[in-house]
Amino acid sequence: MNIFFISPVRKSNPEIEKWCKKYVAGMEKAGHKIHWPIRDTDQTDPVGIRICDTNLGQIFARPVVNVYYLPDSTGIHFDLGAVYMLKFLGYEKEVVFVKGNQDEFEAKYVSRKILEIISEAKRISIRYDENDMALHFILGAAYVLIRILGRKKEVVFANSHDFREEIAKGGKSYIQVLNYLDRTT
């Protein structure tokens, strides 16, 4: 089975990484092919666009997504936004939370109406807040539509002026990803 394994990257710690390594090794020993971003995606991208493109391309290509869920991980919410958008559009995706509560996550973040609005909107205005996990879910859903499926959408970084210094500084962050989408869509 081809599996994409979503797990913490920036929010990881030695205990989580040990658990994930053991999980991935066990799945691979059982004959599954796993793409695990912390191991299989080059994390040195200075902005994050290549990382997002690689990971969401792998999510698109794999029918199964396993998740080590952390409620405060922006990256996990971003990736899951992409996964659930693909599911909403009819792509075959089996999602299995191997850690964390899938029912609780879906009740809080997965809304068919929100996915429909994002899918059909020509223009998406996002007011960034690094602590808003629903926003990261929406950003992941929009990103997969634009960068992986090639849909034409305008993304507006509504409060980019609040992040001028951070944008100018550069570095890998969702602020940079959102700023990139704002400039290129």
C-alpha positions as CSV (number, residue, x, y, z in Angstrom):
1,M,0.0,0.0,0.0
2,N,1.3,3.5,-0.8
3,I,0.9,5.7,2.3
4,F,1.7,9.4,3.0
5,F,2.5,9.8,6.7
6,I,1.7,13.2,8.2
7,S,3.5,13.8,11.4
8,P,5.0,16.8,13.2
9,V,8.1,18.4,11.7
10,R,8.7,21.7,13.5
11,K,6.7,20.6,16.5
12,S,8.4,17.2,16.8
13,N,10.5,16.1,19.7
14,P,12.7,13.1,20.4
15,E,9.7,11.1,21.9
16,I,7.5,11.8,18.9
17,E,10.3,11.1,16.4
18,K,11.1,7.8,18.1
19,W,7.4,6.7,17.9
20,C,7.1,7.8,14.3
21,K,10.4,6.0,13.3
22,K,9.2,2.8,14.9
23,Y,5.7,3.2,13.2
24,V,7.2,3.8,9.7
25,A,9.7,0.9,10.1
26,G,6.9,-1.4,11.1
27,M,4.7,-0.4,8.2
28,E,7.6,-0.7,5.7
29,K,8.6,-4.1,7.2
30,A,5.0,-5.1,6.5
31,G,5.5,-4.2,2.8
32,H,4.0,-0.7,2.7
33,K,5.7,2.2,0.8
34,I,5.7,5.2,3.0
35,H,6.5,8.8,2.2
36,W,7.4,10.5,5.5
37,P,8.2,14.2,5.0
38,I,10.6,14.5,7.9
39,R,12.7,11.8,6.2
40,D,11.8,11.9,2.5
41,T,11.2,15.6,1.7
42,D,14.2,18.0,1.5
43,Q,13.4,20.4,4.4
44,T,16.1,22.9,3.4
45,D,13.8,24.9,1.1
46,P,14.4,28.6,2.2
47,V,10.7,29.6,1.7
48,G,8.7,26.4,1.9
49,I,7.1,26.3,-1.6
50,R,9.1,23.3,-2.8
51,I,8.4,21.5,0.5
52,C,4.6,22.2,0.1
53,D,4.7,21.2,-3.6
54,T,6.6,17.9,-2.8
55,N,4.4,16.9,0.1
56,L,1.1,17.8,-1.5
57,G,2.2,16.1,-4.8
58,Q,2.9,13.0,-2.7
59,I,-0.5,13.3,-0.9
60,F,-2.2,13.6,-4.3
61,A,-0.4,10.4,-5.6
62,R,-1.0,8.2,-2.6
63,P,-4.4,6.7,-1.8
64,V,-3.8,6.4,2.0
65,V,-2.8,9.1,4.4
66,N,-1.9,8.1,8.0
67,V,-1.7,10.9,10.6
68,Y,0.1,11.5,13.8
69,Y,-2.1,14.4,14.9
70,L,-1.0,17.2,17.1
71,P,-3.7,19.9,17.7
72,D,-1.3,22.8,17.6
73,S,0.7,21.8,14.5
74,T,0.2,24.3,11.6
75,G,1.9,21.9,9.2
76,I,-0.4,19.0,10.0
77,H,-3.5,21.3,9.6
78,F,-2.1,22.6,6.3
79,D,-1.6,19.0,4.9
80,L,-5.0,17.8,6.2
81,G,-6.6,20.8,4.4
82,A,-5.2,19.5,1.2
83,V,-6.2,15.9,2.0
84,Y,-9.8,16.7,2.8
85,M,-10.1,19.0,-0.2
86,L,-9.0,16.1,-2.5
87,K,-11.5,13.9,-0.7
88,F,-14.2,16.5,-1.2
89,L,-13.4,16.6,-5.0
90,G,-13.8,12.9,-5.2
91,Y,-10.3,11.7,-5.1
92,E,-9.9,8.4,-3.3
93,K,-8.2,9.1,0.0
94,E,-8.4,6.9,3.1
95,V,-7.4,8.9,6.2
96,V,-6.3,7.1,9.3
97,F,-5.3,8.9,12.5
98,V,-2.7,6.6,14.1
99,K,-2.3,9.1,16.9
100,G,-4.9,11.7,17.9
101,N,-8.7,11.8,17.7
102,Q,-9.9,11.8,14.1
103,D,-13.6,12.3,15.0
104,E,-12.8,15.3,17.1
105,F,-10.6,16.8,14.3
106,E,-13.2,16.2,11.6
107,A,-16.0,17.7,13.8
108,K,-13.9,20.8,14.4
109,Y,-12.3,21.5,11.0
110,V,-13.9,19.5,8.2
111,S,-17.0,21.2,6.8
112,R,-18.4,20.2,3.4
113,K,-19.7,23.8,3.0
114,I,-16.3,25.4,3.7
115,L,-14.6,23.0,1.2
116,E,-17.3,23.8,-1.4
117,I,-16.8,27.5,-0.9
118,I,-13.0,27.3,-1.2
119,S,-13.4,25.0,-4.2
120,E,-15.8,27.4,-6.1
121,A,-14.3,30.7,-5.0
122,K,-12.4,32.7,-7.6
123,R,-10.8,34.9,-4.9
124,I,-9.8,33.8,-1.4
125,S,-8.8,36.5,1.1
126,I,-6.9,35.3,4.1
127,R,-6.2,37.3,7.2
128,Y,-3.2,35.4,8.7
129,D,-2.9,34.3,12.3
130,E,-0.2,31.8,13.1
131,N,-2.3,30.3,15.9
132,D,-5.4,29.8,13.9
133,M,-5.4,26.1,12.9
134,A,-8.6,26.4,10.8
135,L,-6.8,29.0,8.7
136,H,-4.0,26.6,8.1
137,F,-6.5,23.9,7.1
138,I,-8.1,26.4,4.6
139,L,-4.7,27.5,3.3
140,G,-3.8,23.8,2.6
141,A,-7.1,23.3,0.8
142,A,-6.5,26.4,-1.4
143,Y,-2.9,25.5,-2.0
144,V,-3.7,22.0,-3.4
145,L,-6.3,23.5,-5.7
146,I,-3.9,26.1,-7.1
147,R,-0.4,24.4,-7.1
148,I,-1.3,20.7,-7.5
149,L,-4.6,20.7,-9.5
150,G,-3.8,24.0,-11.4
151,R,-7.1,25.8,-10.6
152,K,-7.1,29.5,-11.2
153,K,-7.8,31.4,-8.0
154,E,-6.7,34.7,-6.6
155,V,-5.3,34.5,-3.1
156,V,-5.1,37.8,-1.1
157,F,-2.9,38.1,1.9
158,A,-5.3,40.5,3.6
159,N,-3.0,41.6,6.5
160,S,0.4,41.3,4.8
161,H,1.3,44.8,6.1
162,D,1.3,43.3,9.6
163,F,4.1,41.0,8.6
164,R,6.3,43.2,6.4
165,E,9.4,42.7,8.6
166,E,8.9,38.9,8.7
167,I,8.3,38.8,4.9
168,A,11.4,40.9,4.2
169,K,13.5,38.7,6.5
170,G,12.6,35.6,4.5
171,G,12.8,32.1,5.8
172,K,10.6,29.0,5.7
173,S,7.1,29.8,7.1
174,Y,3.4,29.8,6.1
175,I,3.6,33.6,6.0
176,Q,6.1,33.2,3.1
177,V,3.9,30.6,1.4
178,L,0.8,32.8,1.7
179,N,2.8,35.8,0.5
180,Y,4.0,33.7,-2.5
181,L,0.4,32.8,-3.4
182,D,-0.7,36.4,-3.0
183,R,2.1,37.5,-5.5
184,T,1.6,34.7,-8.0
185,T,-2.1,34.1,-8.3
